[in-house]
Amino acid sequence: MNRAQSKSLNVAAAGILQAVEVAGSIGAPGGHLYAGLMSSGYSLTEYESIMAALETNGLVRKAGQCFTLTDKGVVINARITAAIAQHQQRAA
């Protein structure tokens, strides 16, 4: 995997964490998350790999077909959101 691919996957994972957080305790349906990635050119295999990595690292929990953030996922997502906001302020 080259640097551009790695960055793209990180951005996708960050977007997934944000979408899952917005869904709250009800959870984000996996199909909706996949549809969002599919529109950006990701394959089902890539989506499944990203979700497996997020689960394995304890950031999301799957119940049925929906994903929710774990406590660790909430912390990581807050850090990502803060970093994005800081980057946007510098760019402005």
N, C-alpha and C positions, 0 to 999 in steps of 0.2 A: 504494500500500500504506500502510495506516495503522499507527500505533504498535503496536497490539495484534496485528495480523497479523505485523509484523516480529518482535515478541517471540516469538510462537508458532513462527515459522520458526526462530528462533535456538534455542529449546528443543528443537525437533525435530532440528535438526542436531547439537546437543550429545548428545542421546539416541542418535542414529545413531553418532556417534564413540565413545561409551561401549560400545555393543553390538559395534561392529567391534573394539574393543580386547579385549573379553572373548573374542571368537572366536579371537583370536591369529593365529598364522601360517597356520592352515587357512583363515581368512577367514570372513566372515559372508555367508551366502547372501542375495542381493538380494531374493528372494521373501519371506524371513522378515523382512527389514527393512521391506519394503513392507507386509506384513501388520500389523506393529506400528503403522505410521503410519495404515494404513487404519482400524484400530480406533479411532483418534483423529479420524477424519473427513477425512483427507487423501486426495486423489484420486491416481490413477496419474501424471497430468501433474505434480502438485505434487511427488510423490516423485521422479520423474525429474529435475525441475528442481533439487531439493535435492542429489541425488547428482551431477548434472553440475557444480553449483557446488563441491561438496566435491572432486571430481576436478580441475576447472579450477584450483582454488586449491592443489592439491598436498597435500591432507590425506588422501585415500584413493586407493588404486590398485585397479582392477578387473582380475581375471584370471578369465576365463570368466564365471561368474555370481556369483562371490564377491568381496567387498571386504576389503582389509586396510589398516591405517594405514600411512602413510609416516612417515619420521622427523619431518617437520614436523607431521603429524597427531598423533603421540605427544606432542610438546611442547604443542601447542594443547589437546589433550584433558587433559593434566595441569593446565594453567592453568584450564580450565573446572572440573575436579573440585575443585581448590583453592578456586576462587571459590564454588562451590556449598557446600562444607564451611564456609567462612567465613560465608556467608549463613545457613546453618542454625544455626551457633553463636550468631550475633547474635539470631536469632529465638527461641532457646530461653531 
